[in-house]
Amino acid sequence: MKKKFKITVLSIVLLILIATTATLGIQKFLTGDEEKRELALVSLMWELNEQGYTKSDVKDIYVTYNPNVLSYPYSVNVVFSDNPERNYIYGWDDEEGLREMGNSASIDRN
């Protein structure tokens, strides 16, 4: 009886560990590496600062990740206060760094 209880408890613990590991793996696959997301965002903020933009010039800025894109999987999207209809897209990857990819109609995230 005691042996069966230990096996049951160990099985539950093992299942919880497997589920946690799988969840974290899926989350990283869908959202990308947190450090790389921050690096992409900071890189663009420095670039905008060097171009003379201030915090008040930026209405919205956020990072997206697409695991299906091999080059520039991280995109930093910027909406400027003076042109809220446009979403400017900058790509970022480890080797190439930051690159302006283009712009599109702005999506209201609120």
DRENPA-3360 file (N, C-alpha, C; in nm, 2 decimals, always signed):
BEGIN
1 = MKKKFKIT = +0.08/-0.12/+0.00/+0.00/+0.00/+0.00/+0.09/+0.13/+0.00 ~ +0.19/+0.12/+0.08/+0.28/+0.24/+0.09/+0.36/+0.26/-0.04 ~ +0.40/+0.15/-0.10/+0.47/+0.15/-0.22/+0.38/+0.21/-0.33 ~ +0.26/+0.18/-0.34/+0.16/+0.23/-0.44/+0.14/+0.38/-0.42 ~ +0.14/+0.42/-0.30/+0.12/+0.57/-0.27/+0.24/+0.64/-0.32 ~ +0.37/+0.59/-0.29/+0.49/+0.66/-0.34/+0.49/+0.67/-0.49 ~ +0.45/+0.56/-0.56/+0.46/+0.56/-0.70/+0.36/+0.66/-0.76 ~ +0.24/+0.67/-0.69/+0.14/+0.77/-0.74/+0.19/+0.91/-0.72;
9 = VLSIVLLI = +0.25/+0.94/-0.60/+0.30/+1.07/-0.58/+0.41/+1.11/-0.67 ~ +0.50/+1.02/-0.70/+0.61/+1.04/-0.79/+0.56/+1.06/-0.93 ~ +0.46/+0.98/-0.97/+0.40/+1.00/-1.10/+0.34/+1.14/-1.12 ~ +0.27/+1.19/-1.02/+0.21/+1.32/-1.02/+0.31/+1.43/-1.03 ~ +0.42/+1.41/-0.95/+0.53/+1.51/-0.95/+0.59/+1.51/-1.09 ~ +0.62/+1.39/-1.15/+0.68/+1.38/-1.28/+0.59/+1.45/-1.39 ~ +0.46/+1.42/-1.38/+0.37/+1.48/-1.48/+0.37/+1.63/-1.47 ~ +0.37/+1.69/-1.34/+0.37/+1.83/-1.32/+0.50/+1.89/-1.38;
17 = LIATTATL = +0.62/+1.83/-1.36/+0.74/+1.87/-1.42/+0.74/+1.87/-1.57 ~ +0.69/+1.77/-1.63/+0.68/+1.76/-1.77/+0.59/+1.86/-1.83 ~ +0.47/+1.89/-1.76/+0.38/+1.99/-1.81/+0.44/+2.13/-1.80 ~ +0.51/+2.15/-1.69/+0.57/+2.29/-1.67/+0.68/+2.31/-1.78 ~ +0.76/+2.21/-1.80/+0.87/+2.22/-1.90/+0.81/+2.24/-2.04 ~ +0.71/+2.17/-2.07/+0.64/+2.18/-2.20/+0.58/+2.32/-2.22 ~ +0.52/+2.37/-2.12/+0.45/+2.50/-2.12/+0.56/+2.61/-2.14 ~ +0.67/+2.60/-2.07/+0.78/+2.70/-2.09/+0.84/+2.70/-2.23;
25 = GIQKFLTG = +0.86/+2.58/-2.28/+0.91/+2.56/-2.41/+0.82/+2.62/-2.52 ~ +0.69/+2.59/-2.50/+0.59/+2.65/-2.60/+0.59/+2.80/-2.59 ~ +0.59/+2.85/-2.47/+0.59/+3.00/-2.45/+0.72/+3.06/-2.52 ~ +0.83/+3.00/-2.50/+0.95/+3.06/-2.56/+0.95/+3.05/-2.71 ~ +0.89/+2.94/-2.76/+0.87/+2.92/-2.91/+0.78/+3.03/-2.97 ~ +0.67/+3.06/-2.90/+0.58/+3.16/-2.95/+0.62/+3.30/-2.93 ~ +0.69/+3.33/-2.82/+0.72/+3.47/-2.79/+0.87/+3.50/-2.81 ~ +0.96/+3.41/-2.83/+1.10/+3.43/-2.85/+1.17/+3.45/-2.72;
33 = DEEKRELA = +1.30/+3.47/-2.73/+1.38/+3.48/-2.61/+1.36/+3.62/-2.55 ~ +1.34/+3.63/-2.42/+1.31/+3.76/-2.36/+1.43/+3.85/-2.37 ~ +1.55/+3.81/-2.35/+1.67/+3.89/-2.36/+1.68/+3.95/-2.50 ~ +1.65/+3.87/-2.60/+1.66/+3.92/-2.74/+1.55/+4.02/-2.77 ~ +1.43/+4.00/-2.71/+1.32/+4.09/-2.73/+1.36/+4.23/-2.67 ~ +1.42/+4.22/-2.55/+1.46/+4.35/-2.49/+1.58/+4.41/-2.57 ~ +1.67/+4.33/-2.62/+1.78/+4.39/-2.69/+1.73/+4.46/-2.82 ~ +1.63/+4.39/-2.89/+1.58/+4.45/-3.01/+1.51/+4.59/-2.97;
41 = LVSLMWEL = +1.44/+4.59/-2.87/+1.37/+4.71/-2.82/+1.46/+4.82/-2.79 ~ +1.56/+4.79/-2.71/+1.66/+4.89/-2.67/+1.74/+4.94/-2.79 ~ +1.78/+4.85/-2.88/+1.85/+4.89/-3.00/+1.77/+4.99/-3.08 ~ +1.65/+4.97/-3.09/+1.56/+5.07/-3.17/+1.55/+5.20/-3.09 ~ +1.53/+5.19/-2.96/+1.52/+5.31/-2.88/+1.65/+5.40/-2.89 ~ +1.76/+5.33/-2.89/+1.89/+5.41/-2.91/+1.89/+5.47/-3.04 ~ +1.85/+5.39/-3.14/+1.86/+5.44/-3.28/+1.77/+5.56/-3.30 ~ +1.64/+5.56/-3.24/+1.55/+5.67/-3.25/+1.61/+5.79/-3.17;
49 = NEQGYTKS = +1.67/+5.76/-3.06/+1.73/+5.87/-2.98/+1.84/+5.94/-3.06 ~ +1.92/+5.86/-3.13/+2.03/+5.92/-3.21/+1.98/+6.00/-3.33 ~ +1.86/+5.96/-3.38/+1.79/+6.04/-3.49/+1.72/+6.16/-3.44 ~ +1.72/+6.18/-3.30/+1.66/+6.30/-3.25/+1.52/+6.29/-3.20 ~ +1.46/+6.17/-3.20/+1.33/+6.15/-3.14/+1.33/+6.14/-2.99 ~ +1.22/+6.19/-2.93/+1.21/+6.19/-2.79/+1.10/+6.09/-2.75 ~ +1.08/+6.07/-2.62/+0.97/+5.98/-2.57/+0.84/+6.03/-2.62 ~ +0.82/+6.16/-2.62/+0.69/+6.22/-2.66/+0.66/+6.20/-2.80;
57 = DVKDIYVT = +0.76/+6.17/-2.89/+0.74/+6.15/-3.03/+0.69/+6.02/-3.06 ~ +0.70/+5.92/-2.97/+0.66/+5.78/-2.99/+0.52/+5.76/-2.92 ~ +0.42/+5.72/-2.99/+0.29/+5.69/-2.93/+0.29/+5.55/-2.88 ~ +0.35/+5.45/-2.96/+0.35/+5.31/-2.92/+0.47/+5.25/-2.97 ~ +0.53/+5.15/-2.90/+0.64/+5.07/-2.94/+0.63/+4.94/-2.88 ~ +0.64/+4.83/-2.96/+0.63/+4.70/-2.91/+0.71/+4.60/-3.00 ~ +0.74/+4.48/-2.94/+0.82/+4.38/-3.01/+0.73/+4.26/-3.04 ~ +0.74/+4.21/-3.16/+0.67/+4.09/-3.20/+0.78/+3.99/-3.24;
65 = YNPNVLSY = +0.74/+3.86/-3.23/+0.84/+3.75/-3.27/+0.76/+3.65/-3.36 ~ +0.83/+3.62/-3.47/+0.77/+3.52/-3.56/+0.88/+3.41/-3.58 ~ +0.86/+3.29/-3.52/+0.95/+3.18/-3.53/+0.97/+3.13/-3.67 ~ +0.87/+3.16/-3.76/+0.88/+3.11/-3.90/+0.97/+3.19/-3.99 ~ +1.01/+3.31/-3.94/+1.10/+3.39/-4.02/+1.24/+3.37/-3.98 ~ +1.33/+3.33/-4.07/+1.46/+3.29/-4.04/+1.55/+3.42/-4.02 ~ +1.53/+3.52/-4.11/+1.61/+3.64/-4.10/+1.52/+3.74/-4.04 ~ +1.57/+3.81/-3.94/+1.49/+3.91/-3.86/+1.36/+3.86/-3.80;
73 = PYSVNVVF = +1.37/+3.76/-3.71/+1.25/+3.70/-3.65/+1.19/+3.79/-3.55 ~ +1.26/+3.89/-3.50/+1.21/+3.99/-3.41/+1.17/+4.12/-3.48 ~ +1.05/+4.17/-3.46/+1.01/+4.29/-3.52/+0.98/+4.39/-3.41 ~ +1.03/+4.51/-3.43/+1.00/+4.62/-3.34/+0.91/+4.71/-3.41 ~ +0.79/+4.73/-3.36/+0.69/+4.82/-3.43/+0.68/+4.95/-3.36 ~ +0.68/+5.06/-3.43/+0.67/+5.19/-3.37/+0.56/+5.27/-3.44 ~ +0.48/+5.34/-3.36/+0.38/+5.43/-3.41/+0.42/+5.57/-3.35 ~ +0.44/+5.66/-3.44/+0.49/+5.79/-3.40/+0.36/+5.88/-3.37;
81 = SDNPERNY = +0.38/+5.97/-3.27/+0.27/+6.06/-3.23/+0.22/+6.15/-3.35 ~ +0.31/+6.19/-3.43/+0.27/+6.28/-3.54/+0.21/+6.21/-3.66 ~ +0.22/+6.08/-3.66/+0.17/+6.00/-3.78/+0.11/+5.87/-3.72 ~ +0.00/+5.88/-3.64/-0.06/+5.76/-3.58/-0.12/+5.65/-3.67 ~ -0.14/+5.69/-3.80/-0.20/+5.59/-3.89/-0.09/+5.49/-3.95 ~ +0.03/+5.52/-3.92/+0.14/+5.43/-3.98/+0.21/+5.36/-3.87 ~ +0.24/+5.23/-3.89/+0.32/+5.15/-3.81/+0.45/+5.12/-3.87 ~ +0.56/+5.17/-3.82/+0.69/+5.15/-3.88/+0.75/+5.03/-3.82;
89 = IYGWDDEE = +0.80/+4.94/-3.91/+0.85/+4.81/-3.87/+1.00/+4.80/-3.89 ~ +1.07/+4.76/-3.78/+1.22/+4.74/-3.78/+1.24/+4.60/-3.75 ~ +1.32/+4.53/-3.83/+1.36/+4.39/-3.80/+1.49/+4.39/-3.72 ~ +1.51/+4.28/-3.64/+1.63/+4.26/-3.56/+1.66/+4.12/-3.55 ~ +1.79/+4.09/-3.57/+1.84/+3.96/-3.54/+1.98/+3.97/-3.48 ~ +2.04/+3.86/-3.43/+2.16/+3.86/-3.36/+2.28/+3.91/-3.44 ~ +2.29/+3.86/-3.57/+2.40/+3.89/-3.65/+2.39/+4.03/-3.72 ~ +2.28/+4.06/-3.78/+2.26/+4.18/-3.85/+2.22/+4.30/-3.77;
97 = GLREMGNS = +2.17/+4.28/-3.65/+2.12/+4.39/-3.57/+1.99/+4.45/-3.62 ~ +1.98/+4.58/-3.62/+1.85/+4.65/-3.65/+1.85/+4.69/-3.80 ~ +1.73/+4.68/-3.86/+1.71/+4.71/-4.00/+1.57/+4.76/-4.02 ~ +1.55/+4.88/-4.08/+1.41/+4.92/-4.11/+1.35/+4.83/-4.22 ~ +1.24/+4.78/-4.19/+1.17/+4.69/-4.29/+1.06/+4.75/-4.37 ~ +1.01/+4.86/-4.32/+0.90/+4.93/-4.39/+0.79/+4.98/-4.30 ~ +0.68/+5.00/-4.35/+0.57/+5.05/-4.27/+0.43/+5.00/-4.32 ~ +0.33/+5.01/-4.24/+0.20/+4.96/-4.28/+0.10/+5.04/-4.20;
105 = ASIDRN = -0.03/+5.01/-4.23/-0.14/+5.08/-4.16/-0.13/+5.04/-4.01 ~ -0.15/+5.14/-3.92/-0.14/+5.12/-3.78/-0.25/+5.03/-3.73 ~ -0.22/+4.95/-3.63/-0.32/+4.87/-3.57/-0.34/+4.92/-3.43 ~ -0.46/+4.95/-3.39/-0.49/+5.01/-3.26/-0.48/+4.89/-3.16 ~ -0.39/+4.89/-3.07/-0.37/+4.79/-2.97/-0.45/+4.81/-2.84 ~ -0.52/+4.92/-2.83/-0.59/+4.95/-2.71/-0.73/+4.89/-2.71;
% end
